[in-house]
Amino acid sequence: MTYRVVTWSTGNVGRHAIAGIDARPDLELAGVWTSTPAKAGRDAGDLAGLGRDLGVTATGDADALLALRPDCVVYTSMADVRLMEAIDDLCRILRAGVNVVSSSPVFLQFPDGVVPPEMSEPVREAAARGGASIFVNGIDPGFANDVLPLAVTGISERIDQVRCMEILNYATYDQGTVLFDIMGFGRPMDETPMLLQPGVLTMAWGSVVRQLAAGLGVELDGIDERHTRLPAPDTFGVSAGTIEKGTAAALRFELRGMRGGEAVIVLEHVTRLRDDLAPDWPQPAGDGCYRVEVRGEPNYTVDLRLLGTDGDHNTAGLKATAMRLVNAVPAVVQAPPGLLTALDLPLVPGRGLL
């Protein structure tokens, strides 16, 4: 069976989603939405950098795309700085009876216990009204800290702690809004960025901790946040701009799921803009990795190393997020209506890609 798919946005993740849909024999690209007037009318293959036309042009007309009655929308629009607008988008698509796989808002990966019900209920209500399903995922939050760690725990005799880590250099991540405005890189050390405002880390990644707890049948007492930042020792450039000496250049944070005074489920990020920064912090396998550590009996460490064919680990991360969504389309279309999590879906392989 072939599923007709619309991509919603053509940015860092969306362009890889277009390529991914084209790569799967059971998916057909039916339309492309863009918020950028200069991209309207351009062929999807051009926007995805494929070097060939796909015969589908981008449009800013959302009504026209929903009128195509696609089986699924791959929604990759930025939500971090337009949260309510993104939720409105998702509700609109779901009410139209169209299934959604989305990279945002990330708390919808597993919202229960993470955000107030009024933030997730409109999405659930829209899905019920339209008889459609929605699955929010990616690489992180997503595969690297839901399916992967839960699979590793399946070979445990005893579990004392599950720790999921992202250890990456973001220097080649060309997204200034995320790096500077949200994460606070290149900003004064005494300035608190959006990401480190009280509760924001939990809204963004608390879903990871809560979902792992649900998968393991653990009742948590709560989640606490920790973070530390380090300044740039000198001025240097990254893909998104310039990092001035003395401004934030490395960030490490943890979300710790607590039970009985012990951190039993931990989400940790170690983010640098230069490899020589914070040498005493955890180091990646290869150029960058997602690491799962399961402590207990026995102890396990699994490193998922990332590297794109262009030699950039950040390209691999963007592709991983896109393909986690694209490859899940058949399972999501076939699932019962509602807000789905990784605990609801079957194994999602790269079917037809070999």
N, C-alpha and C positions, 0 to 999 in steps of 0.2 A: 504494500500500500504506500502511496505517495502522499505526503502531507504538505500543504501549501502554507508557507511561512512568510511573515512580514517582519523586517527588522525595524526597530524604533530607535533611531539615532545612528550616527556614522562616525563616532569619535574613536577613542583609543581601543575600546572593546568592540564597538559596533562594526567597525570595518573588518575585524577578524571574524565576527559572527557571519558576515556576508560570505567571506571565503569558506567558512566552515559549512554553511548551508549548501554552497556550490559543490563541496567535496562529498556530501552524502548522497548516495543514489536514491534514497527514499524521501528526500526533501526537495521542494521546489520553491525558489524565491519568487514570491508573488508581488512584493512591494517593498519600498524603502521609504521611511519617514525621516526628514531632516528638519532641524530648527534653523539651519543656516541658509539664508536666501541664495548665497552664491553656489551652494551645492544642489539646489533644486534644478532638475532637468538633466543632471549629469548621470551617466550610466553607473550602475552599482559596481560593475567590475572595475571601473576607473576609480571610484571612491575607495574600493578595497585594495587598490594597488595590484590587481591581478594581471594587468597588461593586456587585457582583452575585455570586450563588452559582454554583458550577460543579458542584454535586451530588456532590462528593467531600469527605469529612471527614478531618481529620488524626487520626493514631493513633500511639501509642507501641509498638504491637505489630509488631515487625519480622517475626516469623514469619508473621503474617497477610498482610503485604504481599508477602513472597517467595512465599507460597503462591498468589498471584495469577498467578505466572509472567509477569511483565512482560517486555517485550523489552529494556528498559534502565532503569537507575537513574541519576538525576542526583544525584550525591553532593556536597553543599556544606557538610557539617558542618565545624566548626572542627577543624583538626588540629594547629595550632601548639603548643598546650599539652596535647595528648592524642594524641601521635604514634602510639604503639603501639596504642592503642584504635582509631584511625582505620584503621590497616593491618588490624587484626582485622576491622573492619566490611567493608572492601573484600574481604578474602579470603572472608568469609562469603557475601557477595553473589555473588561469582564462582563459588564452589564450588556454589552453588545453580543455576548455569547462566544467570545473568542478566548481561548486558553492563553496563558502567559508563562513564559520563563523569563526571569528578570535577575539582573545583578544588583538591584537596589529597589527600595530602601533595605539595607542589610538586616535590620532588626526583624524583618518579616521572614528571615530564615527560620526562626523559632521564637515568636514574640511572647509566648506565655511566660509571665513572671519577669519579663524584661521591660516592657512598655505598658502603659495603662491600656485597658481593653478598648477605650475609645479610639486609639490609634490603629488598632488592627481590625476592629469590628466592621468598619465600613468596607474593608477589602473582603472580609468573609461574607458580608451581606451582598456585595456586588457579585461575588462568585456564585452565591446561591441563586440570586435573581437571574443571572445569565446562564446558569447551568454549566459553568466553566471552572477550570482549575488554574491555580497559580503556584509556581515553584520559584522561590528566590534563593539563589546560590551563586557559586563562583569557585575560586580557588581558596580565598580567605577573606571573609568568612565563606566557608564552603568545603569542598572536597578534602583539603589538607587538614581540616579540623572537624570533620564529621565522619564521612565514610572511612577515611584512612585510619584514624585512631580507633574507631569502633571495631574495625576489622582486626587490628592488632590485639585489642583486648580479648578477642575471641580465642586466643591461644594462651591465655593467662590462667594460672591456678589461684593466684591472689593478687589483688590490685591495691596498692597503697596510694599511688598518685598517677594521674594522666596529665602530661604536659604537652601542649601543642605550641610550636614556635615558628615564627617567620624570622629568618635571618637574611636580610637583603641589603644591598647597597642601592639606593634610589637615585643615584646620580644621573642615570640615563632615562629616568621616568619623566617624560616631557609633559607634565601636567601641573602648571604653576598654581592653579587654584588649590589643588590638593596639597602640594608640597609647602607652599608659602602661607596661604590663608587658613587652611584647615590644620595642617600638622605643625606649622610655626617655624619651619626651617627658614634660615636667613633673616629671622626676626630677632629683636633684642631678647636676651635671656630673661629679663624681668617682665616680659610680656607673655601673658597666658593665652596660647592659641585656642581656637575653637575646640580642637580635639581634646584638650586637657582641662576644659571647663568641667566642674563637678557633674558627674553622671553621664557625660557624653561617651566616654570609653565603654561604659556598661551598655548604653543604648546601641553602640556600634558592634560590640563583640560579646555582650552578655548572652546573646542568643547561642553562641558557641558553647559557653559553659553550661547553660541551661539544657541545651539539646544533648550534650554528652551525659549530663546527669540523668536525663530522662532515659537515654539509651541504656545506661548502666543500672537504672532502677535506684538512683541515689537521691535522697531528699537533702538539699543543701540548707544550711542555716543562713546563708547570704553570700554576696559577692563583694569583695573589696578591690580597690584600685591602687596601684603603685606606679610611679613613673620617675624617671630621671633624664636630664638632658645635659649635653656637653657642647661647649662653644667651638667654633672653628679656630684653629691656631693661627691661620692666615687666610687671606682672601683667595678664593678659587671659584671656578665656574662649573656649573652643571648644565644639563640640557635645558632646563627650564629657566635658567638665569644665573645670577651671581650670588655667592654666599660670602658676605663680608666678614673679615676677621672679628671674632668676639660674638658673632650671632650664632644661633642654634644650628648645629650641624650633625648631631647624633641624638637619637631618642630611643629609650628603652622603657617599655611599660609592661605591666602584668595585670590581668584580671584573675583573681583567685577565688574559686568556688570553695567556701569553707564548710566544714562539718566537724563538730566537736573540737573546734579550735585549730584544726589542721587544714592546710590547703590541699584538697584532694583532686581538684580539676583546675588546671592553670592554662590560660591563654597568654602567651608572651610574644612580644614583637621586639626585635633588635634591628633598628634601622640606622644606617650610616649613609652619609653622602660621600665618604672617602674611605677606602679600605683600611687606612692606617689609624683611623679614629677609634677611640675606646678599645685598645688592643686587649684589655682584660675582660671585655664582654664576650659572650659566646661567639664563636666564629663559625661561618658556614662550611658545609661540605661543597666543594667546587666553588663556582662564582656566587652562588646563592642557593638557599634551600629552605624547605619546610621540614621541620624535625618533629617527630613524635617520640616522646619518652614515656614508657610505661614502667613504673617502679613497683616491684612486688616480687612475686615468684612465678617465673623468672623475671629478670630485668630485660627490657627491650629498648633499642634505639633504632628508629627508621628515618633515614634522610631521603627526602624527595628532592633531588637536584634539578634545577631548571637551567635550560640553555636553548635559546632559539637558534635556528639555522643561520641567523645573522650574527651569532656570537654574543647576543645580549640576553641575559637572564630576565630582564624586565619584559622583553618581547614575549618570552615563554610564559610569564605570568599572565599577561594580557590574553594570550591565546588560550591558556588553560581556563581562564574565567569564561571566555566566549564559548569554548567547546564543552565545558561542563553544562552550559545552558542548551546549546544546539543539540548535543547528543542525547539530552533528556527529553527533547520534544516528543518523540513517540510515546514514551512512558507517561508523560504529563497529559497528553491528549487522551490516552486510554484510561486514565485514572478517574475516579469519581470526582464530582465537582467539589471545590473547596480550596482552602489554603493548605498546601502540601508541604511537608518537610522531608529531609533526607531519610527519616525513619519510616516514611510512608511509601517510598519508591522502591522498586526492585533494583537489582544490580543494573547499572547503566553502562554497557560496554560501547566501544567505538565501532558499532556494527556497520559493515560495508566500507570501512576505511582502509582495510588491509590491501 
